Amino acid sequence: MNSMSLAGVRVLDLSRILAGPTATQLLGDLGADVVKVEKPGEGDDTRRWGPPFVTGQDGQVTAESAYYLCANRNKRSIAIDIATPHGVALVIELLEHADILVENYKVGGLAKYGLAYAQLKARFPRLVYCSITGFGQIGPYAHRAGYDFLIQGMGGIMSLTGEPAGLPMKVGVGIADVMTGMYATVGILAALRHRDATGQGQQIDISLLDTQIAWLVNAGTNFLMSRQNPARLGNGHPNIVPYQVFGTADAPMILAVGNDGQFRKLCDCLGSPGLASDPRYATNLARVEHREQLCDQIGRHLGTRPRADWLDLLESVGVPCGPVNNLEQVFSDPHVRARGAELTQAYAGAASGTVSLLANPLKLSETPVTYRHAPPRQDEHRDAVLAEWLGPTNRFTDV
């Protein structure tokens, strides 16, 4: 019995950059056969988004950037020029054997090639067709190109991020792209289940802006309930205090006090049990109202001892706390290492013969994630894909 959740599912991936490739990498990790279609010569834009790049056998950088590697594991690459009749014919032939198509062209961009959903639906009624765009298939902005940075600004997350007196700040990674990829994967799996039950495929219309707004979560509902624009709080939390970064005698740490009981334990550890009974701080609502005064007092106490001392003391009594790690500290952390967050894959193009990647965080007891293919070089798998999907004597081999 095959132990991969999506074994036998075939994905034709016409996406590039980050949102679409994030979705298709996740499908590939779960066992789907993902074929990445790239424009001949150029390929996925992110191949050139560096440094850093993979160092080749000759000591020179290769065509693969670390950025490209982050979202293209468990795929096979084939170069197809869909601007030519031959390329369109090949895509159509591959779709005869595909369960899912993922694309992130501008709205209407595939229609001129005959590859829009409306043009394919009748011929491929079982196809799950996922369209990822900046602004969706309908609406006043549908024609616009969407980029993560723009979406973070337009979707509100930047208004919440940064110091109160500073400029709005984007998140340090392309989180709008990544979350769109995650939502796209959920939608694809739901559509696949519906297709398997009814025989009917469908189009998934998912946009970066819609997704960005959806993951405003409590900040979004806070606004919808109050109709008041929240202020930026730096590392503070709008609804919980103390829940932020504090300095110590040597390094920053996080306190994440979620209830009154934890707050009383914190005050005992600080040597100020009276804070917990002070009516200004005794309840979370009161602490939110008197945020500045309380956090100033906590900060003065924490500044008297090194971070390690505070972490040991607070953890021993169950007060949620932790360090602010840089990435070197993250990947050397014993718990992170025990959980296998860093993945090493064989990679023929690298001087070392391997590349290090971020592992998939899903831990499935019966159908574990597998790592079958390193991120492919462009057109690396043409012969194998054509033979497996179309048969060994197909009309496209050696053309």
HUCOR-V716233 format. One record per residue. PHI is phi in whole degrees, -180 to 180 (NA if undefined). PSI is psi as a letter, one per 20 degrees, with the letter a starting at -180 (999 if undefined). Layout:
PHI:PSI, PHI:PSI
//
This chain:
NA:p, -71:p, -95:j, -97:p, -56:g, -109:k, -58:p, 91:i, -85:p, -111:p, -122:p, -99:o, -105:o, -101:k, -99:r, -152:r, 74:d, -134:g, -63:g, -62:g, -59:h, -62:g, -64:g, -73:h, -64:g, -64:g, -61:g, -65:g, -60:h, -87:j, 114:i, -68:q, -88:o, -104:p, -108:o, -90:o, -93:p, -125:q, -70:p, -56:p, 89:g, -89:g, 68:a, -60:p, -53:h, -71:i, -57:h, -107:j, -88:n, -151:a, -75:r, -84:q, -121:q, -63:p, -89:p, -82:r, -61:h, -89:j, 86:i, -93:q, -71:q, -99:a, -81:i, -107:p, -88:r, -61:h, -59:g, -60:g, -63:h, -69:i, -134:k, -134:k, -70:q, 59:k, -133:q, -120:q, -106:p, -138:p, -90:p, -139:p, -94:n, -76:i, -81:i, -114:q, -57:h, -63:g, -65:g, -62:g, -61:h, -68:g, -61:g, -61:g, -65:g, -66:h, -65:h, -60:h, -118:j, -102:q, -96:h, -137:p, -120:p, -120:p, -142:q, -134:l, -75:q, -58:q, -55:p, 84:i, -65:h, -91:i, -63:h, -69:i, -104:j, 76:k, -115:j, -72:q, -59:g, -60:h, -83:i, -105:i, -56:g, -66:h, -76:h, -125:m, -66:i, -93:i, -74:p, -92:o, -117:o, -104:o, -107:o, -110:p, -136:r, -70:h, -130:j, 96:r, -79:i, -132:r, 112:r, -60:h, -101:j, -56:h, -79:i, -77:q, -78:q, -116:p, -126:q, -49:g, -60:g, -62:g, -68:h, -60:h, -72:g, -70:h, -89:i, 101:i, -67:h, -69:h, -68:i, -98:i, -113:p, 122:r, -73:q, -54:h, -97:j, -97:a, -76:q, -56:q, -131:p, -78:r, -69:q, -72:i, -127:r, -76:m, -69:h, -65:g, -63:g, -64:g, -68:h, -64:g, -61:h, -67:g, -63:h, -60:g, -62:g, -60:g, -63:g, -63:g, -66:h, -65:g, -67:h, -67:g, -63:g, -62:g, -62:g, -67:h, -82:h, -120:i, 84:j, -107:p, -82:a, -167:r, -99:p, -106:o, -104:o, -129:p, -124:q, -62:g, -67:g, -58:g, -66:g, -56:g, -67:h, -62:h, -94:k, -72:i, 37:c, -63:h, -64:h, -66:g, -73:h, -56:g, -66:g, -62:h, -80:h, -99:h, 59:k, -113:p, -67:p, -71:q, -84:q, -69:p, -121:j, 62:c, -94:j, -79:r, -111:p, -68:h, -120:i, -136:p, -143:p, -85:p, -152:m, -167:a, -86:p, -128:q, -79:q, -124:a, -67:i, -139:h, -160:q, -73:q, -142:r, -110:p, -109:p, -131:m, -83:o, -99:i, -155:r, -69:h, -63:g, -64:h, -64:g, -62:g, -64:g, -59:g, -63:h, -62:g, -65:h, -75:i, 79:k, -133:m, -61:h, -64:h, -61:h, -69:h, -98:i, -64:p, -59:h, -71:i, -129:i, -67:h, -122:q, -61:g, -59:g, -66:h, -67:h, -64:g, -69:h, -116:k, -53:g, -62:g, -62:g, -66:g, -67:h, -61:g, -67:g, -61:g, -60:h, -65:g, -64:g, -66:h, -71:i, -89:i, -140:q, -66:q, -58:g, -58:h, -62:g, -65:g, -61:g, -62:g, -67:g, -69:g, -63:h, -66:h, -111:j, 84:k, -90:o, -62:p, -159:r, -175:r, -81:r, -102:o, -91:q, -82:r, -69:h, -61:g, -68:h, -59:g, -80:i, -101:i, -64:p, -62:h, -70:g, -61:g, -67:h, -64:h, -85:i, 73:k, -72:h, -103:p, -115:p, -111:p, -121:q, -62:p, -149:o, -63:h, -79:i, -95:q, -59:h, -80:i, 84:i, -142:r, -132:q, -102:p, -132:r, -82:p, -75:q, -74:p, -80:i, -71:p, -117:n, -103:p, -72:h, -106:h, -129:m, -65:q, -57:q, -124:q, -122:n, -94:h, -133:p, -70:r, -52:p, -80:q, -78:q, -61:p, 64:j, -63:h, -117:k, -51:g, -62:g, -66:g, -65:g, -62:g, -68:g, -75:g, -83:h, -109:i, 99:q, -68:i, -113:k, -68:q, -78:i, -99:i, -66:p, 65:k, -101:999
//
